[in-house]
């Protein structure tokens, strides 16, 4: 009996262990499914593919949004004129646009607020088509912009002013996001370009007739913008989005090789020199903690807002979520995790 009972006991233990393993596997699978089901869809409008979007691409590639319970969806859009209606309708939760678009949208009846920034300086240069060398050559020509009210629109006005021209001296035309090809092929006389197309224009030998980037003008150039009603009802959700995005910045700064790979993939770049220049521009100009420079917002109001628009910065920006993250030590935790020091003014 003893010799026959031992295998039976081992068999019984094996059956119990197998049942436990199957139960545990089911629980884990159920938990994973529940976790996936609990992800909140968060749609971000992408006004124009550029290196200013790298923090978001990095955060998505590294799984930071999922870790914050968000299912990120990037929605390609033209920019300025679409931002207000799309945000108000809830078709997107956040728009990646400069504050010039926010001023225009709010003047048209919108109620938008920028809660963070991925660039606090103008990062564009006006290039002219082959054969156009001076302001006199440009007069009467077409100046291409992405859309009315966009940063390429307001930056074009500033560039024309540097040349002693006004918008009435040229034809300002909406041409969308592929402006490099348009100016290279003389479809327009001039346009504003940021990275990576700015570096591509230099490489192509186009004339940088006005380099606003070289002036380093404070400007809320690349904001993270939401509808105010959504902001009031979803501050916790937006805080989670900002946490993931900020960590995307830290990862991009600390892991250059990975950041360049993501940049090349998302912007379809193959020239190592252009990739290097675009990354260097990102690293030099991106506010690590995605915090808004108030001086940049004030400059936009001075340059862009008409008399019948509000000139109160607080009607366009809300820094409450960012201040909360700083207060709870999130930015300090990121610096420790990635070994990066915060820049001092």
C-alpha positions as CSV (number, residue, x, y, z in Angstrom):
1,X,0.0,0.0,0.0
2,X,2.8,2.5,1.0
3,X,4.5,2.1,-2.3
4,X,1.2,2.7,-4.2
5,X,0.1,5.7,-2.0
6,X,3.2,7.8,-2.6
7,X,2.6,8.3,-6.4
8,X,-1.1,9.0,-5.6
9,X,-0.1,11.8,-3.2
10,X,2.3,13.2,-5.7
11,X,-0.4,13.1,-8.4
12,X,-2.9,14.8,-6.1
13,X,-0.3,17.6,-5.4
14,X,0.3,17.9,-9.1
15,X,-3.4,18.3,-9.8
16,X,-3.8,20.9,-7.1
17,X,-0.7,22.8,-8.3
18,X,-2.0,22.7,-11.9
19,X,-5.5,24.0,-10.8
20,X,-3.8,26.8,-8.9
21,X,-1.6,27.7,-11.8
22,X,-4.6,27.8,-14.2
23,X,-6.6,29.9,-11.7
24,X,-3.7,32.4,-11.3
25,X,-3.2,32.6,-15.1
26,X,-6.9,33.4,-15.5
27,X,-6.8,36.1,-12.8
28,X,-3.7,37.7,-14.4
29,X,-5.4,37.6,-17.9
30,X,-8.6,39.0,-16.4
31,X,-6.6,41.8,-14.7
32,X,-4.7,42.6,-17.9
33,X,-8.0,42.8,-19.9
34,X,-9.6,45.0,-17.2
35,X,-6.5,47.2,-17.2
36,X,-6.7,47.6,-21.0
37,X,-10.4,48.3,-20.8
38,X,-9.9,51.0,-18.2
39,X,-7.5,53.0,-20.5
40,X,-9.1,56.4,-21.3
41,X,-8.9,57.4,-25.0
42,X,-7.1,60.7,-25.2
43,X,-6.9,62.4,-28.7
44,X,-4.2,64.9,-29.5
45,X,-4.4,67.2,-32.5
46,X,-1.1,67.5,-34.4
47,X,-1.1,70.8,-36.2
48,X,2.1,70.3,-38.1
49,X,4.7,67.5,-37.9
50,X,7.8,69.0,-36.3
51,X,10.5,68.3,-33.8
52,X,8.5,70.3,-31.2
53,X,6.2,67.1,-31.0
54,X,9.1,64.9,-30.0
55,X,8.2,64.7,-26.3
56,X,4.7,63.3,-27.2
57,X,6.2,60.8,-29.7
58,X,8.8,59.6,-27.1
59,X,6.2,59.3,-24.3
60,X,4.0,57.2,-26.6
61,X,6.9,55.0,-27.8
62,X,8.0,54.4,-24.2
63,X,4.5,53.5,-23.0
64,X,4.3,56.5,-20.6
65,X,0.7,57.3,-21.5
66,X,-0.5,53.8,-21.0
67,X,1.3,53.8,-17.6
68,X,-0.9,56.9,-16.8
69,X,-4.0,55.0,-17.9
70,X,-4.3,56.8,-21.2
71,X,-4.8,55.4,-24.7
72,X,-3.2,58.1,-26.9
73,X,-4.4,58.8,-30.4
74,X,-2.7,61.4,-32.6
75,X,-5.0,63.2,-35.0
76,X,-3.3,65.0,-37.9
77,X,-4.8,68.5,-38.4
78,X,-4.1,71.7,-40.2
79,X,-3.9,73.9,-37.1
80,X,-5.2,77.4,-36.3
81,X,-8.7,77.4,-37.7
82,X,-9.6,73.8,-36.6
83,X,-8.5,74.0,-33.0
84,X,-11.4,75.8,-31.4
85,X,-14.3,73.8,-33.0
86,X,-12.6,70.4,-32.7
87,X,-11.8,71.0,-29.0
88,X,-15.2,72.3,-28.2
89,X,-16.9,69.4,-29.9
90,X,-14.8,66.9,-28.0
91,X,-13.4,65.4,-31.2
92,X,-10.0,65.9,-29.6
93,X,-9.0,66.5,-26.0
94,X,-5.9,68.5,-26.6
95,X,-4.3,70.5,-29.5
96,X,-0.6,71.1,-30.1
97,X,-0.7,74.7,-31.3
98,X,0.9,78.1,-30.5
99,X,-1.0,80.8,-28.6
100,X,-1.6,82.8,-31.7
101,X,-4.3,80.2,-32.7
102,X,-5.7,80.4,-29.2
103,X,-6.2,84.2,-29.5
104,X,-7.9,83.8,-32.8
105,X,-10.1,80.9,-31.6
106,X,-11.2,82.8,-28.4
107,X,-12.0,85.9,-30.4
108,X,-14.3,83.8,-32.6
109,X,-16.2,82.6,-29.5
110,X,-14.1,79.8,-28.2
111,X,-12.8,79.4,-24.7
112,X,-9.4,77.7,-24.9
113,X,-6.6,77.5,-22.4
114,X,-3.0,76.5,-22.9
115,X,-1.8,74.4,-20.0
116,X,1.8,73.6,-21.1
117,X,4.4,74.5,-23.6
118,X,6.9,72.5,-25.8
119,X,8.5,75.7,-27.1
120,X,8.8,79.1,-25.6
121,X,10.6,80.9,-28.5
122,X,9.8,81.3,-32.2
123,X,11.6,78.5,-34.0
124,X,11.1,79.6,-37.6
125,X,13.0,81.3,-40.5
126,X,11.5,82.9,-43.6
127,X,13.0,81.4,-46.7
128,X,12.5,82.7,-50.2
129,X,12.2,80.8,-53.5
130,X,15.1,80.7,-55.9
131,X,15.7,84.0,-57.5
132,X,14.1,86.1,-54.7
133,X,16.9,87.9,-52.9
134,X,15.4,91.0,-51.4
135,X,12.3,92.7,-50.0
136,X,11.8,94.4,-53.3
137,X,11.8,90.9,-55.1
138,X,9.3,89.6,-52.5
139,X,6.8,92.5,-53.0
140,X,3.6,91.3,-54.7
141,X,4.6,87.6,-54.3
142,X,2.8,84.8,-52.4
143,X,3.8,84.2,-48.8
144,X,2.7,80.7,-47.8
145,X,1.3,79.9,-44.4
146,X,-0.1,76.7,-42.9
147,X,-3.5,78.2,-41.9
148,X,-4.9,81.5,-40.8
149,X,-4.1,82.3,-37.2
150,X,-1.3,79.7,-37.0
151,X,2.2,80.5,-35.7
152,X,3.5,80.4,-39.4
153,X,0.9,83.2,-40.0
154,X,1.9,85.4,-37.1
155,X,5.6,84.7,-37.6
156,X,5.2,85.7,-41.3
157,X,3.8,89.1,-40.2
158,X,6.8,89.6,-38.0
159,X,9.2,88.6,-40.7
160,X,7.6,91.0,-43.2
161,X,7.9,93.8,-40.7
162,X,11.6,93.1,-40.4
163,X,11.8,93.6,-44.2
164,X,9.9,96.9,-44.1
165,X,6.8,95.2,-45.6
166,X,3.2,94.6,-44.5
167,X,0.7,91.9,-45.4
168,X,-0.8,94.3,-47.9
169,X,2.5,94.2,-49.8
170,X,2.2,90.5,-50.5
171,X,-0.4,87.8,-51.0
172,X,-0.7,85.7,-47.8
173,X,-2.0,82.2,-48.8
174,X,-2.9,79.1,-46.8
175,X,-0.9,76.2,-48.3
176,X,-0.9,73.6,-45.4
177,X,2.1,71.9,-43.8
178,X,4.3,70.9,-46.8
179,X,5.7,74.4,-47.2
180,X,9.3,73.5,-47.9
181,X,8.4,71.9,-51.2
182,X,6.2,74.8,-52.1
183,X,9.0,77.4,-51.7
184,X,11.7,75.2,-53.1
185,X,9.7,74.7,-56.3
186,X,8.7,78.4,-56.5
187,X,5.0,77.7,-55.9
188,X,5.3,80.5,-53.4
189,X,7.7,83.4,-53.1
190,X,8.4,82.8,-49.4
191,X,7.3,80.9,-46.3
192,X,8.2,80.3,-42.7
193,X,9.9,77.0,-41.9
194,X,10.9,75.3,-38.6
195,X,12.7,72.0,-37.9
196,X,13.3,69.8,-39.7
197,X,12.4,71.6,-42.9
198,X,14.4,74.7,-41.8
199,X,17.6,72.6,-42.0
200,X,16.4,71.1,-45.3
201,X,16.0,74.6,-46.7
202,X,19.5,75.6,-45.6
203,X,20.8,72.4,-47.2
204,X,19.0,73.1,-50.4
205,X,20.6,76.6,-50.6
206,X,17.4,78.6,-50.2
207,X,17.7,82.2,-49.0
208,X,17.0,82.7,-45.3
209,X,15.8,86.3,-45.8
210,X,14.6,86.7,-42.1
211,X,15.8,84.4,-39.3
212,X,13.4,84.9,-36.4
213,X,14.9,81.9,-34.6
214,X,18.2,83.6,-34.4
215,X,16.5,86.4,-32.6
216,X,15.3,84.0,-29.9
217,X,12.0,85.9,-29.3
218,X,10.0,84.8,-26.3
219,X,6.8,83.3,-27.8
220,X,4.3,80.7,-26.7
221,X,5.1,78.9,-29.9
222,X,4.1,75.3,-29.3
223,X,1.4,75.0,-26.7
224,X,-0.6,72.2,-25.2
225,X,-4.1,73.6,-25.5
226,X,-7.5,72.4,-24.3
227,X,-11.1,73.7,-24.1
228,X,-11.8,75.4,-20.7
229,X,-14.8,73.3,-20.0
230,X,-12.8,70.1,-20.5
231,X,-10.0,71.5,-18.3
232,X,-12.4,72.2,-15.5
233,X,-13.9,68.7,-15.6
234,X,-10.7,66.7,-16.3
235,X,-7.8,68.2,-14.4
236,X,-6.6,64.9,-13.1
237,X,-6.7,63.4,-16.5
238,X,-4.7,66.3,-18.0
239,X,-2.2,66.1,-15.1
240,X,-1.6,62.5,-16.1
241,X,-1.1,63.5,-19.7
242,X,1.4,66.2,-18.7
243,X,3.3,63.8,-16.5
244,X,3.7,61.4,-19.4
245,X,4.6,64.2,-21.8
246,X,7.2,65.7,-19.4
247,X,8.8,62.3,-18.9
248,X,8.9,62.0,-22.7
249,X,11.0,65.1,-22.7
250,X,13.4,63.8,-20.0
251,X,13.8,60.5,-21.9
252,X,14.5,62.3,-25.2
253,X,17.2,64.5,-23.5
254,X,18.8,61.6,-21.7
255,X,18.7,59.0,-24.5
256,X,19.9,60.8,-27.7
257,X,20.2,57.7,-29.8
258,X,16.6,56.6,-29.1
259,X,15.3,60.1,-29.5
260,X,16.9,60.5,-32.9
261,X,15.5,57.1,-34.0
262,X,12.0,58.3,-33.0
263,X,12.5,61.7,-34.7
264,X,13.6,60.0,-37.9
265,X,10.7,57.6,-37.9
266,X,8.0,60.1,-37.2
267,X,9.3,62.8,-39.5
268,X,10.5,60.4,-42.2
269,X,14.0,61.6,-42.1
270,X,17.0,59.7,-43.6
271,X,19.8,62.3,-43.8
272,X,21.9,61.9,-40.6
273,X,22.9,65.6,-40.7
274,X,19.2,66.8,-40.8
275,X,18.4,64.4,-37.9
276,X,21.3,65.7,-35.9
277,X,20.3,69.4,-36.5
278,X,16.7,68.7,-35.7
279,X,17.6,67.0,-32.4
280,X,20.0,69.7,-31.4
281,X,17.3,72.3,-32.0
282,X,14.9,70.2,-29.8
283,X,17.4,69.8,-27.1
284,X,18.4,73.5,-27.0
285,X,14.9,75.0,-27.0
286,X,12.5,72.6,-25.4
287,X,11.3,73.5,-21.9
288,X,12.1,70.3,-20.0
289,X,9.1,70.5,-17.7
290,X,6.7,71.8,-20.4
291,X,6.2,75.0,-18.4
292,X,4.9,78.2,-20.0
293,X,7.0,81.3,-20.2
294,X,4.6,84.1,-19.4
295,X,6.8,86.6,-21.4
296,X,6.2,84.6,-24.5
297,X,2.4,84.8,-24.0
298,X,2.6,88.5,-23.4
299,X,4.6,89.0,-26.6
300,X,1.9,87.2,-28.6
301,X,-0.9,89.4,-27.2
302,X,1.1,92.5,-28.0
303,X,1.8,91.4,-31.6
304,X,-1.3,89.4,-32.5
305,X,-4.4,90.3,-30.4
306,X,-6.6,93.0,-31.9
307,X,-8.1,95.7,-29.8
308,X,-11.4,93.9,-29.3
309,X,-9.6,90.8,-27.9
310,X,-8.7,90.3,-24.2
311,X,-5.2,91.3,-23.4
312,X,-5.2,89.4,-20.1
313,X,-2.8,86.4,-20.3
314,X,-4.9,84.5,-17.8
315,X,-7.7,84.4,-20.4
316,X,-5.4,82.2,-22.6
317,X,-3.2,80.2,-20.3
318,X,-3.8,78.1,-17.1
319,X,-0.6,77.1,-15.3
320,X,-2.4,75.4,-12.4
321,X,-1.7,71.8,-13.4
322,X,1.9,72.5,-14.1
323,X,2.3,74.3,-10.7
324,X,0.7,71.3,-9.0
325,X,3.2,68.9,-10.5
326,X,6.1,71.1,-9.4
327,X,4.6,71.4,-5.9
328,X,4.2,67.7,-5.5
329,X,7.8,67.1,-6.5
330,X,7.2,65.4,-9.8
331,X,9.8,67.5,-11.7
332,X,12.4,66.8,-9.0
333,X,11.6,63.1,-9.3
334,X,12.1,63.2,-13.0
335,X,15.5,64.9,-12.7
336,X,16.6,62.3,-10.2
337,X,15.4,59.5,-12.3
338,X,17.1,60.7,-15.5
339,X,20.1,62.4,-13.9
340,X,19.3,65.8,-15.5
341,X,19.8,69.2,-13.9
342,X,17.2,71.9,-14.3
343,X,18.3,74.9,-16.4
344,X,18.7,78.1,-14.5
345,X,17.7,81.5,-16.1
